[in-house]
């Protein structure tokens, strides 16, 4: 099982003039520590207009900076908003390819549709069409990364004549593909498309076991790949913090990951947001009891090294391929985030890396078996592109 760090760049009010500058600089320091400590991935997501909850509107820029301050971690662009009204697929393909080049072939390409009306409404993306828009945009961007030249499209949402979209990525046929998932249905969709499932629901090991089984069964039996290579993986996101003081972890975790969930609810469900004025942190601190998280809901990976080791072994045992560590949230101090990374990578991570290394060959053989089986079903793309793929490997 591998590990990734995850950034949404939360910034609760009140803000000062240098708050956002400090937030990003601190995140880069944390990323550098993660790389040196042995993390496998760094993920950054894309959000727009979500004050306090996510100041991560240009993750490709942040990730480009990460690529120059790290040597080993995979650079996870997870996710890119793929409805073409938000990001035209040609612009996505150009950015992904450039990021892959400057990172020496370390990019992972994750797609999503966006969720809240605050985001989607800003770009006139209808809720009932966002998934279809995402799939068309994602499929088109993938073709642009591979076809030389791109042969054009007359789609429902994307219309473009033939152009050669340059540069091309270093990884061939393209960087590993992922899709954001929040429910079982979207996990199965990822499996049918042959992409990794990047899940953002905080679930326990038993539910995760069922998701893993459903994903791999569906991929083997029903997958028609959207790309030119498959990426069979299930990654699960957890609130994640490590310290030797269990009581401190309980307090810090409940407050700050409680804010994470409250902010999500504010934008997705119950909030009445006035741009530039609403103070979500203040509302969270003074929230009615009905908006409080049940005890323990967000404690899956927050605690002492011993507690984390036990919980992570459970995820490892049910077949999760990657745990994505949601650490930066609320007002957790930068110093605590750094010490958490250092303690986890020193006291917990080595045994997981050792087991992951031993199982690497087995996983590679399984990916090869699945790839041979499902790539034969891919019939819809131009023959020229399929020829390119048959001759190319996948990182």
Residue pairs with C-beta under 8 A, 6 or more apart in sequence:
1 312
1 315
1 316
1 320
1 321
1 322
1 323
1 352
1 355
1 356
2 40
2 41
2 321
2 322
2 323
2 356
3 39
3 40
3 41
3 322
3 323
3 324
3 325
3 349
3 352
4 39
4 40
4 41
4 42
4 43
4 73
4 74
4 76
4 235
4 322
4 323
4 324
4 325
5 30
5 31
5 34
5 39
5 41
5 42
5 43
5 324
5 325
5 327
5 341
6 43
6 44
6 45
6 237
6 324
6 325
6 326
6 327
6 328
7 27
7 31
7 42
7 43
7 44
7 45
7 56
7 59
7 62
7 328
8 44
8 45
8 47
8 53
8 54
8 56
8 326
8 328
8 329
9 23
9 24
9 27
9 44
9 54
9 55
9 56
9 62
9 328
10 52
10 53
10 54
10 55
10 259
10 260
10 263
10 328
10 329
10 330
11 19
11 20
11 23
11 52
11 55
12 52
12 259
12 280
12 281
12 284
12 330
12 331
13 52
13 279
13 280
13 281
13 282
14 279
20 55
23 55
24 62
26 334
26 337
27 62
27 328
28 62
28 65
28 66
28 69
29 334
29 338
30 327
30 328
30 334
30 337
30 338
30 341
31 42
31 66
31 69
31 70
31 73
32 69
32 70
33 338
33 341
33 342
33 345
34 42
34 73
34 341
34 345
35 42
35 69
35 70
35 71
35 72
35 73
37 341
37 342
37 344
37 345
37 346
37 349
38 345
38 349
38 350
38 353
39 73
39 325
39 341
39 345
39 349
40 73
40 74
40 322
41 73
41 74
41 75
41 76
41 108
41 322
41 324
42 63
42 66
42 70
42 73
42 74
42 75
42 76
43 76
43 77
43 78
43 108
43 110
43 198
43 324
44 56
44 59
44 62
44 63
44 66
44 76
44 77
44 78
45 54
45 56
45 59
45 78
45 79
45 112
46 56
46 57
46 58
46 59
46 79
46 80
46 81
46 112
47 53
47 54
47 56
47 57
47 119
48 57
48 81
48 86
48 119
48 122
48 123
49 57
49 118
49 119
49 122
49 275
50 116
50 118
50 119
50 263
50 267
51 273
51 275
51 276
51 278
51 280
52 263
52 280
52 281
53 260
53 263
53 264
53 266
53 267
53 280
56 62
59 77
59 80
60 77
60 95
60 96
60 99
63 75
63 76
63 77
63 99
63 103
63 107
64 99
64 102
64 103
66 73
66 75
67 75
67 99
67 102
67 103
67 104
67 106
68 102
73 106
74 106
74 107
74 108
75 99
75 103
75 106
75 107
75 108
76 107
76 108
76 110
76 178
77 96
77 99
77 107
77 108
77 109
77 110
78 108
78 110
78 178
78 180
78 198
79 110
79 111
79 112
79 178
79 179
79 180
79 198
80 87
80 92
80 96
80 109
80 110
80 111
80 112
81 87
81 112
81 113
81 114
81 119
81 134
82 89
82 92
82 111
82 112
82 113
82 133
82 134
82 135
82 137
82 138
82 141
83 113
83 114
83 120
83 123
83 125
83 130
83 133
83 134
83 137
83 157
84 133
84 136
84 137
84 140
84 157
84 158
85 123
85 124
85 125
85 133
85 157
86 114
86 123
86 125
87 137
88 137
88 158
89 137
89 138
89 140
89 141
89 144
89 158
90 141
90 144
90 160
90 163
90 165
92 137
92 141
93 141
93 142
93 144
93 145
93 165
94 165
94 166
94 167
96 107
96 109
96 141
96 145
96 169
96 175
97 145
97 165
97 166
97 167
97 168
97 169
98 167
99 107
100 106
100 107
100 169
100 170
100 171
100 175
101 167
101 169
101 170
104 170
105 169
105 170
105 171
105 175
105 395
107 169
107 171
107 175
108 175
108 176
108 178
108 196
109 174
109 175
109 176
109 177
109 178
110 177
110 178
110 179
110 180
110 196
110 198
111 134
111 137
111 138
111 177
111 178
111 179
111 180
111 195
112 134
112 179
112 180
113 130
113 131
113 133
113 134
113 180
114 120
114 125
114 130
115 267
115 268
116 267
116 268
117 127
118 267
118 273
119 267
120 126
120 127
120 130
125 133
132 156
132 157
133 157
135 193
135 226
136 155
136 156
136 157
136 158
137 157
137 158
138 179
138 226
139 226
140 153
140 155
140 158
140 160
142 174
142 177
142 226
142 227
142 228
143 150
143 151
143 153
143 381
143 385
144 150
144 165
145 165
145 168
145 169
145 173
145 174
145 175
146 168
146 173
146 174
146 228
146 385
146 388
146 389
147 165
147 382
147 384
147 385
147 388
148 164
148 168
148 388
149 162
149 163
149 164
149 165
150 160
150 162
150 163
150 164
150 165
151 162
151 382
151 384
152 160
152 161
152 162
152 163
153 159
153 160
169 175
171 394
171 395
172 392
172 393
172 394
172 395
173 227
173 228
173 229
173 388
173 389
173 392
173 394
174 227
174 228
174 229
175 395
176 196
176 229
176 231
176 233
176 394
176 395
177 193
177 194
177 195
177 196
177 226
177 227
177 231
178 190
178 195
178 196
178 197
178 198
178 231
178 233
178 235
179 186
179 189
179 190
179 193
179 195
179 196
179 197
179 198
180 186
180 198
180 200
181 187
181 189
181 190
181 197
181 198
181 199
181 200
181 201
182 199
182 200
182 201
183 201
184 211
184 214
186 197
187 197
187 199
187 211
187 214
187 215
187 234
188 214
188 215
188 218
190 196
190 197
190 215
191 197
191 214
191 215
191 216
191 218
191 219
191 222
191 223
192 218
192 219
192 222
192 223
192 224
193 223
193 224
193 225
193 226
193 227
194 219
194 223
194 224
194 225
194 226
194 227
194 230
194 231
194 232
194 374
195 226
195 227
195 230
195 231
196 231
196 232
196 233
196 234
196 235
196 321
197 211
197 215
197 233
197 234
197 235
198 235
198 237
198 324
199 211
199 234
199 235
199 236
199 237
200 237
201 237
202 237
202 238
202 239
202 297
202 298
202 300
203 211
203 236
204 300
204 314
205 314
205 315
205 317
205 318
206 318
208 234
208 236
208 315
208 318
208 320
209 318
209 319
211 234
212 234
212 318
212 319
212 320
213 319
215 234
216 232
216 234
216 319
219 230
219 232
219 370
219 374
220 370
220 373
220 374
223 230
223 374
223 377
224 374
224 377
224 378
224 379
224 380
225 374
225 375
225 377
225 378
228 378
228 381
228 385
228 386
228 388
228 389
228 392
229 371
229 375
229 389
229 392
229 394
230 367
230 370
230 371
230 374
230 375
231 394
232 366
232 367
232 370
233 321
233 322
234 319
234 320
234 321
234 322
235 320
235 321
235 322
235 323
235 324
236 315
236 320
236 322
236 323
236 324
237 323
237 324
237 326
238 300
238 301
238 323
238 324
238 325
238 326
239 253
239 257
239 260
239 298
239 299
239 300
239 301
239 302
239 326
239 327
239 329
240 301
240 302
240 308
240 323
240 325
240 326
240 327
240 340
241 249
241 252
241 253
241 301
241 302
241 303
241 327
241 332
241 336
241 337
241 340
242 249
242 303
242 304
242 305
242 308
242 340
242 341
242 343
242 344
242 347
242 348
243 249
243 303
243 304
243 336
243 339
243 340
243 343
244 304
244 305
244 343
245 304
246 303
246 304
246 307
249 302
249 303
249 304
250 299
250 302
250 303
252 302
252 332
252 336
253 298
253 299
253 302
253 303
254 293
254 295
254 298
254 299
255 330
255 331
256 329
256 330
256 331
256 332
257 298
257 302
257 326
257 329
257 330
258 284
258 292
258 293
258 298
258 330
259 280
259 281
259 284
259 329
259 330
259 331
260 298
260 326
260 329
260 330
261 293
261 297
261 298
262 280
262 283
262 284
262 287
262 291
262 293
263 280
263 284
265 271
265 291
266 273
266 280
266 283
267 273
270 291
271 278
271 280
271 283
272 278
281 330
281 331
300 311
301 308
301 311
301 312
301 323
301 325
303 311
305 343
305 344
305 347
305 348
308 344
308 348
309 348
309 351
312 323
312 348
312 352
315 323
316 352
316 355
327 337
327 340
327 341
328 337
371 394
375 389
378 386
